[in-house]
């Protein structure tokens, strides 16, 4: 097994375990869905906007202790990020698989997850496959240069999982960290269940900073439920009576369970977890993507709804809203639209809607 060796200067650079809470970005959601549905949400707990091009994401696959730089000749496992994330806001990265004719390793991400993306990464696996992680892959987030990761000037922000551990159990047919110590699917306890594969992992509201162990592979165990909540990758589609729906072949119809993507409740922003917080779990936009007509429900405490096109031009605004459900018609106006919802206390969140 390869061993990772860090210089003293690098160790000193990464000694950030005692950083002040709410001072650096961290991973707020890890989406490892069915098929190629992969996404990472990063949260900015600070009071200033952050340029994500100064940061990189790195994948340690299948228990590896190393991850190749972005300029590797093949299959790089580090990528420089893009975009800007506002204060107390999130940014969502989704793997760039959007060809509807793709199959197997190139099968497209489901359209409802595509709608959640701020940016798409890694269209070609053999060039860079950071976003092709599975539930047994660790991820590292740092500020620095992706072409020379873990350099002396880099700042470690967060790690998901345990670098150097592959929580895979071939006998049980499982792949991912689990619920019973040592949390790597080696326990014989029947209550031991994998939770990082085919699930989304959501950082608990009380977590105010990322994991920054020194050295990076020094944590003893990764208990996925210590700092994270877990939700299944899909949910059954229900009819108006709350009953599961089935297709003509008798198979259960499911939808991606991604309503939590694009916002994060954190105690770094008390308004996001208090009584004034937007209850985004109950606010639904459907169908999305749409042919033009879509509905927003769960608007009991929402005062204002704004719809903008991709150029930032206002399409329509509803002020002083008093309805729990509102419908819109954008027929014959294909494109990407942003819907901003503001509650009675002035808290707002934005969701993308795709009109085909």
Residue pairs with C-beta under 8 A, 6 or more apart in sequence:
1 65
2 64
2 65
2 66
3 65
4 65
4 66
4 164
4 215
4 216
4 217
6 14
6 150
6 215
6 216
7 152
9 152
10 150
10 151
10 152
10 154
11 214
11 215
13 151
13 152
13 153
13 154
13 155
14 150
14 154
14 155
14 156
14 212
14 214
14 215
14 216
15 214
16 24
16 155
16 156
16 157
16 212
16 214
17 212
17 213
17 214
19 209
19 212
20 209
21 45
21 208
21 209
21 268
22 45
22 46
22 208
22 209
22 268
23 45
23 46
23 209
24 45
24 46
24 143
24 155
24 157
24 158
24 209
24 210
25 42
25 43
25 44
25 45
25 46
25 50
25 55
25 85
25 141
25 157
25 158
25 210
26 42
26 43
26 45
26 141
26 157
26 158
26 203
26 207
26 209
26 210
27 40
27 41
27 42
27 43
27 139
27 141
27 158
27 160
27 203
27 210
28 41
28 42
28 43
28 90
28 202
28 203
28 264
28 266
29 39
29 40
29 41
29 90
29 200
29 201
29 202
29 203
29 260
29 261
29 264
30 40
30 41
30 139
30 160
30 196
30 200
30 201
30 228
31 37
31 38
31 39
31 40
31 41
31 113
31 200
31 233
31 258
31 261
32 38
32 133
32 134
32 135
32 176
32 196
32 197
32 198
32 199
32 200
32 201
32 233
33 39
33 110
33 113
33 198
33 200
33 233
33 234
33 256
33 258
34 198
34 233
34 234
35 107
35 110
36 95
36 97
36 105
36 106
36 107
36 108
36 109
36 132
37 109
37 110
37 113
37 233
37 256
38 94
38 95
38 109
38 131
38 132
38 133
39 92
39 93
39 94
39 95
39 113
39 116
39 117
39 258
39 261
40 57
40 92
40 93
40 131
40 139
41 90
41 91
41 92
41 93
41 261
41 262
41 264
42 52
42 81
42 85
42 90
42 91
42 93
42 141
43 85
43 89
43 90
43 203
43 264
43 266
44 50
44 85
44 86
44 87
44 88
44 89
44 90
44 91
45 88
45 208
45 209
45 266
45 268
45 269
46 87
46 88
47 87
47 88
48 87
49 84
49 85
49 86
49 87
50 84
50 85
51 84
52 81
52 82
52 83
52 84
52 85
52 91
53 80
53 81
53 82
53 83
54 143
54 144
55 80
55 81
55 141
55 142
55 143
55 144
55 157
56 70
56 78
56 79
56 80
56 81
56 141
56 142
56 143
56 144
56 145
56 146
56 149
57 78
57 79
57 81
57 93
57 130
57 139
57 140
57 141
58 67
58 77
58 78
58 79
58 130
58 139
58 140
58 141
58 142
58 146
58 149
59 67
59 77
59 78
59 129
59 130
59 131
59 132
59 133
59 137
59 138
59 139
59 140
60 66
60 67
60 77
60 137
60 138
60 139
60 140
60 161
60 163
60 164
61 67
61 77
61 133
61 134
61 137
62 136
62 137
62 166
62 168
63 136
63 164
63 165
63 166
64 163
64 164
65 163
65 164
65 217
67 77
67 78
67 140
67 149
68 75
68 76
68 77
68 78
69 76
69 78
69 146
69 147
69 148
69 149
70 76
70 78
70 79
70 80
70 128
70 146
70 147
70 149
71 147
72 78
74 126
74 127
75 125
75 126
75 127
75 128
75 129
76 127
76 128
76 129
76 130
77 128
77 129
77 130
78 128
78 130
78 146
78 149
79 121
79 122
79 128
79 130
79 131
79 146
80 145
80 146
80 147
81 93
81 119
81 121
82 119
83 91
83 118
83 119
84 91
85 91
88 266
88 268
88 269
88 272
90 262
90 263
90 264
91 118
91 119
92 116
92 117
92 118
92 119
92 261
92 262
93 117
93 118
93 119
93 120
93 121
93 131
94 109
94 113
94 114
94 116
94 117
94 119
94 120
94 121
94 131
95 109
95 120
95 121
95 122
95 131
95 132
96 120
96 121
96 122
96 123
96 131
97 106
97 107
97 108
97 109
97 123
98 108
98 109
98 114
98 120
99 106
99 108
100 108
102 108
105 125
108 114
110 256
111 288
111 289
111 354
112 255
112 256
112 258
112 288
112 289
113 256
113 258
113 261
114 289
114 354
115 288
115 289
115 351
115 352
115 353
115 354
116 258
116 261
116 262
116 352
117 352
121 128
121 130
121 131
122 128
122 129
122 130
122 131
122 132
125 132
130 139
133 139
134 175
134 176
134 197
135 167
135 175
135 176
135 177
135 194
135 196
135 197
135 198
135 199
136 161
136 166
136 167
136 168
136 175
136 176
136 177
136 196
136 197
137 161
138 159
138 160
138 161
138 162
138 163
138 164
138 165
139 159
139 160
139 161
140 156
140 158
140 159
140 163
140 216
141 156
141 157
141 158
141 159
141 210
142 149
142 150
142 154
142 155
142 156
142 157
143 154
143 155
143 157
144 150
144 151
144 153
144 154
144 155
145 151
145 154
150 216
156 210
156 212
156 216
157 210
157 212
158 209
158 210
158 211
158 212
159 210
159 211
159 212
159 213
159 216
159 219
160 201
160 211
161 177
161 196
161 222
162 177
162 184
162 217
162 219
162 221
162 222
163 216
163 217
164 217
165 184
165 222
166 184
167 175
167 176
167 177
167 178
167 183
167 184
167 185
167 194
167 196
168 174
168 175
168 176
168 185
169 175
169 185
169 186
172 185
174 185
174 194
174 197
175 194
175 197
176 185
176 194
176 195
176 196
176 197
176 198
176 199
177 183
177 184
177 185
177 194
177 195
177 196
177 222
177 224
178 184
178 185
178 187
178 192
178 193
178 194
178 195
178 224
179 191
179 192
179 193
179 195
179 224
179 225
180 187
180 189
180 191
180 192
181 187
181 221
181 223
182 221
183 221
183 222
183 223
183 224
184 221
184 222
185 192
185 194
195 201
195 224
195 225
195 230
196 224
196 230
198 232
198 233
199 230
199 231
199 232
199 233
200 230
200 231
200 232
200 233
200 257
200 258
200 260
200 261
201 224
201 228
201 229
201 230
202 228
202 229
202 230
202 231
202 260
202 264
203 227
203 228
203 229
203 264
203 266
204 227
204 228
204 229
205 265
205 266
205 267
205 272
205 273
206 267
207 227
207 266
208 266
208 267
208 268
211 219
211 227
213 219
224 230
231 257
231 260
232 257
233 256
233 257
234 254
234 255
234 256
234 257
235 254
235 255
235 257
236 244
236 245
236 252
236 253
236 254
237 244
237 245
237 253
237 254
237 255
238 244
238 245
239 245
244 252
244 253
245 252
245 253
246 252
246 253
247 253
259 280
259 281
259 284
260 280
260 281
262 349
262 350
262 351
262 352
263 272
263 278
263 280
263 349
264 272
265 272
265 273
265 277
266 272
266 273
267 273
271 277
271 345
271 347
272 278
272 347
276 343
276 345
276 347
277 347
278 301
278 302
278 341
278 343
278 347
278 348
278 349
279 298
279 301
280 349
282 298
283 296
283 297
283 298
283 299
283 302
283 341
284 296
284 297
284 298
285 294
285 295
285 296
285 339
285 351
285 353
286 294
286 295
286 297
287 294
288 294
288 353
288 354
289 353
289 354
289 355
289 356
290 330
290 353
290 354
290 355
290 356
291 331
291 355
291 356
292 329
292 330
292 331
292 332
292 333
292 355
293 327
293 328
293 329
293 330
293 331
294 327
294 328
294 330
294 353
295 325
295 326
295 327
295 328
296 305
296 325
296 326
296 327
296 328
296 339
296 341
297 324
297 325
298 324
299 305
299 321
299 323
299 324
299 325
299 326
299 341
300 324
301 343
301 344
302 321
302 341
302 342
302 343
302 344
303 319
303 320
303 321
303 342
303 343
303 344
304 317
304 318
304 319
304 320
304 321
304 340
304 341
304 342
305 317
305 318
305 321
305 326
305 339
305 340
305 341
305 342
306 314
306 316
306 317
306 318
306 339
306 340
306 342
307 314
307 315
307 316
307 317
307 328
307 330
307 337
307 338
307 339
307 340
307 353
308 314
308 315
308 337
308 338
308 340
309 315
309 333
309 335
309 336
309 337
309 338
310 335
310 336
310 337
310 338
315 330
315 333
315 337
316 328
318 326
330 337
330 355
333 355
334 355
334 356
335 354
335 355
336 352
336 353
336 354
336 355
337 352
337 353
337 354
337 355
338 350
338 351
338 352
338 353
339 350
339 351
339 352
339 353
340 348
340 349
340 350
341 348
341 349
341 350
341 351
342 348
